[in-house]
Amino acid sequence: MSSEHTPDGSPFAPHTPSETAAMLDVLGVDSEEDLFDIPEAVRFDGSFDIPARSERDTRRHLETVLSRNEDVVEFLGRGHYDHYVPSLVDAISHRSEFLTSYTQYQPEVAQGFLQALFEYQSMLVELTGLDVANCSMYDAATALGEAATLATRVRSVSGAVVLVPELLHEGRRGTLENYVDGSDLRVESYPMDDGNVDVDALRERMDEDVAMVYAENPTLAGTIEERLADLGDLTDDHDALFCLGTDIVALALLQEPASVGADVVVGEAASLGVGYADGMGMGLFACDESFLRQVPGRLVGASEDSAGMRAYTLTLQTREQHIRRERATSNICTNQAWVALRTAIHAASLGPEGLVDLADDCVTAAAALAERVDDISGMRAPVYDRHHFREFVAHTDQPAAAVASDLADEGFAVHVVGEHRIQLCTTERNDTQRDALVEALEDVA
């Protein structure tokens, strides 16, 4: 179409001035602008108010801005974990056929990427013990939200309550509440006992109004749940969905979700292949085969081509998610394919034994650091008398905010999780700084 056919001279806008006028007339408005209610304070006034700079000056300006970042050693966790990512991951995932791939709708030109995603799904199936895994979600929070809406479709219960632990990341709970807003579902909390699920209190709360119970292993405080099988039995007795939150490294060592009765497993997989990305995640989602046609996001399936050769393709994703939103089973039409690719490469490079060794280090290193912190005058660690994975909560006699601030001055970042509580997370990425952290804590605690 020539540019003369469009009101703004663009060859990409499909409407002629007369077609646009006709549509506006049907809608009863004078201009396209009348279709939007944009506050004056945020309206574009025609200028970005960004001074023009040469490339050299722009680089200098950015270096000045970025130099303001604090150079600290992070002992941070609570859902985002920093593991060493082998250079092999970059070398393979940066190949042009992966970086330039939009989506794998056309299997005839995307067999390599589809096979890699199929392998990622297969790894999750093996780690969770469940039958089906999709080829990734946006993050753990959206995976949890999708599990809740799935519960209302696959369970025959009349209830609409999603029970979550009181010790739950605020961002994860907020996303869940956004998901259920406008539906019959509502989110309620159940109590914890010394960092883990209070199973007896949860048993008293369970009745026919519960559609799903969500638990995490490890928990937000890093504790390892000890009674997951009891949770599985409890939810099964009430025909509620049991959703377990975890991460891909923990799955290599902790109880297999299928063995404790989990119906759905959600969580983070970005700890492999991505490292600590300051908030970026990649959600995992696995479930029982009976939920196959209810799985959100995308699935890669293995089949045969016309020549009888093994082939891979996206499968079982209903088009309602794209074009009939009122009939859709999910609000997610895409995935984190390239990030899932990196996770699969990292996991494959470690192999089964390497992945177990990494997970084992997450337990032993946390225990060793907690023991050293507990020896410091004015501190007690861990607060919860449990086994821990990567991280733990420590009590400080001094106000926790002041301790964290003093640690920042010494070059260390930790979480403040209470008036007298901080949380420390350690992996192989900060292992050489553990001695220095302990010395700093001795000075400030």
BELWO-V98234 format. One record per residue. N is the residue number from 1. NEAR is the number of other C-alpha atoms within 8 Angstrom. Layout:
# BELWO-V98234
N & NEAR
N & NEAR
This chain:
# BELWO-V98234
1 & 6
2 & 6
3 & 8
4 & 6
5 & 11
6 & 14
7 & 9
8 & 4
9 & 8
10 & 8
11 & 10
12 & 5
13 & 6
14 & 7
15 & 10
16 & 9
17 & 9
18 & 7
19 & 8
20 & 9
21 & 8
22 & 8
23 & 8
24 & 12
25 & 9
26 & 6
27 & 6
28 & 6
29 & 9
30 & 7
31 & 7
32 & 8
33 & 5
34 & 8
35 & 7
36 & 6
37 & 5
38 & 6
39 & 6
40 & 5
41 & 4
42 & 6
43 & 7
44 & 6
45 & 5
46 & 4
47 & 5
48 & 6
49 & 4
50 & 4
51 & 4
52 & 4
53 & 7
54 & 6
55 & 6
56 & 7
57 & 8
58 & 9
59 & 8
60 & 8
61 & 8
62 & 8
63 & 8
64 & 8
65 & 8
66 & 7
67 & 7
68 & 6
69 & 6
70 & 5
71 & 5
72 & 8
73 & 9
74 & 8
75 & 12
76 & 13
77 & 10
78 & 9
79 & 7
80 & 12
81 & 10
82 & 9
83 & 11
84 & 7
85 & 10
86 & 7
87 & 6
88 & 8
89 & 12
90 & 9
91 & 8
92 & 8
93 & 11
94 & 8
95 & 8
96 & 6
97 & 6
98 & 10
99 & 9
100 & 6
101 & 7
102 & 4
103 & 5
104 & 11
105 & 6
106 & 7
107 & 11
108 & 5
109 & 5
110 & 9
111 & 11
112 & 6
113 & 10
114 & 14
115 & 9
116 & 10
117 & 14
118 & 13
119 & 9
120 & 13
121 & 13
122 & 9
123 & 9
124 & 12
125 & 13
126 & 8
127 & 10
128 & 12
129 & 10
130 & 14
131 & 9
132 & 11
133 & 14
134 & 15
135 & 17
136 & 14
137 & 16
138 & 11
139 & 13
140 & 16
141 & 13
142 & 13
143 & 15
144 & 13
145 & 13
146 & 11
147 & 11
148 & 12
149 & 10
150 & 11
151 & 12
152 & 10
153 & 7
154 & 7
155 & 10
156 & 7
157 & 10
158 & 7
159 & 8
160 & 11
161 & 12
162 & 14
163 & 12
164 & 12
165 & 12
166 & 8
167 & 9
168 & 10
169 & 9
170 & 6
171 & 7
172 & 12
173 & 10
174 & 8
175 & 11
176 & 14
177 & 11
178 & 7
179 & 9
180 & 14
181 & 8
182 & 4
183 & 5
184 & 6
185 & 9
186 & 10
187 & 11
188 & 8
189 & 8
190 & 12
191 & 10
192 & 11
193 & 7
194 & 7
195 & 11
196 & 11
197 & 11
198 & 10
199 & 9
200 & 6
201 & 9
202 & 11
203 & 8
204 & 6
205 & 7
206 & 9
207 & 6
208 & 9
209 & 10
210 & 15
211 & 17
212 & 14
213 & 13
214 & 12
215 & 11
216 & 10
217 & 11
218 & 13
219 & 14
220 & 11
221 & 12
222 & 13
223 & 17
224 & 12
225 & 11
226 & 5
227 & 7
228 & 8
229 & 9
230 & 9
231 & 12
232 & 12
233 & 9
234 & 9
235 & 13
236 & 11
237 & 7
238 & 10
239 & 10
240 & 14
241 & 14
242 & 15
243 & 14
244 & 14
245 & 13
246 & 13
247 & 12
248 & 13
249 & 13
250 & 12
251 & 12
252 & 11
253 & 9
254 & 6
255 & 7
256 & 10
257 & 12
258 & 10
259 & 9
260 & 12
261 & 12
262 & 13
263 & 12
264 & 13
265 & 15
266 & 17
267 & 16
268 & 15
269 & 14
270 & 14
271 & 16
272 & 14
273 & 14
274 & 11
275 & 12
276 & 11
277 & 8
278 & 5
279 & 6
280 & 8
281 & 12
282 & 15
283 & 17
284 & 19
285 & 13
286 & 15
287 & 14
288 & 11
289 & 8
290 & 5
291 & 9
292 & 9
293 & 6
294 & 7
295 & 10
296 & 12
297 & 14
298 & 15
299 & 11
300 & 14
301 & 9
302 & 9
303 & 8
304 & 10
305 & 8
306 & 5
307 & 5
308 & 6
309 & 7
310 & 8
311 & 9
312 & 14
313 & 14
314 & 13
315 & 8
316 & 7
317 & 9
318 & 6
319 & 7
320 & 11
321 & 14
322 & 7
323 & 6
324 & 9
325 & 9
326 & 5
327 & 7
328 & 10
329 & 9
330 & 9
331 & 8
332 & 8
333 & 10
334 & 7
335 & 11
336 & 11
337 & 10
338 & 9
339 & 11
340 & 15
341 & 13
342 & 14
343 & 15
344 & 14
345 & 12
346 & 14
347 & 11
348 & 7
349 & 6
350 & 9
351 & 8
352 & 7
353 & 7
354 & 8
355 & 12
356 & 11
357 & 8
358 & 9
359 & 12
360 & 9
361 & 9
362 & 12
363 & 12
364 & 8
365 & 11
366 & 15
367 & 10
368 & 8
369 & 9
370 & 12
371 & 10
372 & 9
373 & 13
374 & 11
375 & 8
376 & 11
377 & 7
378 & 8
379 & 13
380 & 12
381 & 13
382 & 12
383 & 9
384 & 10
385 & 6
386 & 8
387 & 8
388 & 13
389 & 13
390 & 12
391 & 14
392 & 18
393 & 14
394 & 15
395 & 12
396 & 14
397 & 8
398 & 9
399 & 9
400 & 13
401 & 9
402 & 8
403 & 12
404 & 13
405 & 8
406 & 9
407 & 14
408 & 10
409 & 7
410 & 7
411 & 9
412 & 12
413 & 12
414 & 12
415 & 11
416 & 11
417 & 8
418 & 7
419 & 8
420 & 12
421 & 12
422 & 15
423 & 14
424 & 13
425 & 11
426 & 14
427 & 12
428 & 7
429 & 9
430 & 11
431 & 8
432 & 6
433 & 8
434 & 9
435 & 7
436 & 7
437 & 9
438 & 10
439 & 8
440 & 10
441 & 11
442 & 9
443 & 6
444 & 8
445 & 12
